[in-house]
């Protein structure tokens, strides 16, 4: 299982700034719920995970 199966969640975006920067510097893909993510956050599986 690689990083593609990893999620880091926080109550607010600012809490994730350092993690996002770290990932971007190392070429690790990042995605936030407030960005266009092709419906990722509306998927039933995603809602079950975060709900």
N, C-alpha and C positions, 0 to 999 in steps of 0.2 A: 504494500500500500504506500503510495507516494504522497507528495504534497497536494496533488489534485483532489485528494479525498479529505483535506483538512479545512476546518472552518474556525475562525476566531471571531467571537462576537463580543460586543460591548453595548452598554446602554446609550452611549453617544459616540459620534464619529471622532471627536477630538481624542478620545482615549486610544484610538487605533492609529493615530498619526505616526508614531515611531515604528510600529509593526509594519505599516504600509511602506514607509521609507526603507526599512531594512529589506523587505521583500523586493521592492523595485530595484534597489541597488544590486541585488544578487540575481536579477532576472526571473524572480518567482512571480507568476501571474497573480494579480490581486483584483478584487471586485468588491464594490460596496453596493448596498441595497439602494442607495439614492442615485446610482448611475444606471444608464441603460444596460440592462443585463438580459435582454431577450426573454423576459418573463420568468427568469430563474426564481425570483422571490414569490411568484404566484403559483409555482408548482405545488401540487398536493404534498409531495415528499418533503419539500423545503418547509412548507407550513407545518407539517407534522413534527419536523425536527425542532423548529423554533417555537411552536405553539405549545 
